[in-house]
């Protein structure tokens, strides 16, 4: 990296520390202040933090676009817009009105202690920052030449340090900075790619890259569409809706965020196609940084690489806090607390439990980061297995006549079926009847509801 590029990176780190630690002393005294910014999150803050948090797997997006073209938007873009719109109109305001802190908190109050703990275990896997810590370690190693282990420790330590003191307010403040870098960085990459090779319509690309399936089966595309149901149980969505200052802020915030996601998706899709057309064969995971190294001059390259880092780090700090809350409050504190009304203990010791959770989840995430081969594969595997066990019970938790007796069966059986189906596919070198694991899992959830709950 040129010294100008390194200067941008150093300035970003300085600003991040300043934003992260600004006025953090008061945040740890009030649980709702620490976890939900006092439930006073404004519309601009809501949009900035939701948009920035969504793209932690940016290297995986580049990998998939380089390998399969416009398919990326049809599996990682369009389905999520649809379910985010449904979430905005059907759920966002109701989350804000219920005044719960997290999805497991809502499960606990609606269905009982065991359901709360089980849902927390699922969320702990879904919200793990491990793949994003892996991504940033790889990126820092690629661009700066630092060792992989040192890159992981530096990025993780920086991303989680200000959470320790500032909680959710620190996340929102730093997301504002990261939001700006991610958009400016990819805009520069697109402009210089077009300057180097002309308009995107002139690119020579494989035919499959301009096909919505990218050479995959229609069933594969449809499974990704249903995995987008993940949106309904996304803990980041829930936390921001719970923190919003009003139900209307939550609803409007999601709808505005979809517009920004579309703009950013077009930037990442276009630059991914330029990477395919301009780069020689290499690791698709590095499609974006390799393209930047080819087309961007000094300073612009530094801004772009910083934008990539900001995109990933905005997800690490958010998911790090959610994982800490999930482990510290929704598992550790729930197990130790004999009754759901033991609020005094929580008010006095809330930050202690969350900080314990932060240490443990950071340690686990660092270990997992060394063993995860692909962000995209991890998304697909976890989504196929865990989402079927959460979606329907979560939607039922908003009903007045919610079932309690069979809710655990509805949560556990779909996950067991999906795991069994996945293992069977490995043994048989193909899934039975050609069905991906998500389908038998979600079907099991529906059947349990119809047979055991509704009757």
Secondary structure as UniProt FT lines:
FT   HELIX           3..21
FT   TURN            22..23
FT   TURN            25..26
FT   HELIX           27..29
FT   HELIX           31..36
FT   HELIX           37..39
FT   HELIX           43..53
FT   TURN            54..57
FT   HELIX           58..68
FT   TURN            69..70
FT   HELIX           71..76
FT   HELIX           78..87
FT   HELIX           88..92
FT   HELIX           93..98
FT   HELIX           103..111
FT   HELIX           113..126
FT   HELIX           130..144
FT   HELIX           148..197
FT   HELIX           200..202
FT   HELIX           207..210
FT   TURN            212..215
FT   HELIX           218..227
FT   HELIX           228..233
FT   HELIX           235..243
FT   HELIX           247..278
FT   HELIX           284..286
FT   HELIX           287..295
FT   TURN            298..299
FT   HELIX           300..325
FT   HELIX           326..333
FT   HELIX           334..336
FT   TURN            340..341
FT   HELIX           343..369
FT   TURN            370..371
FT   HELIX           375..386
FT   HELIX           387..389
FT   HELIX           391..396
FT   TURN            397..398
FT   TURN            400..401
FT   TURN            405..406
FT   HELIX           407..428
FT   HELIX           432..434
FT   HELIX           437..448
FT   HELIX           449..453
//
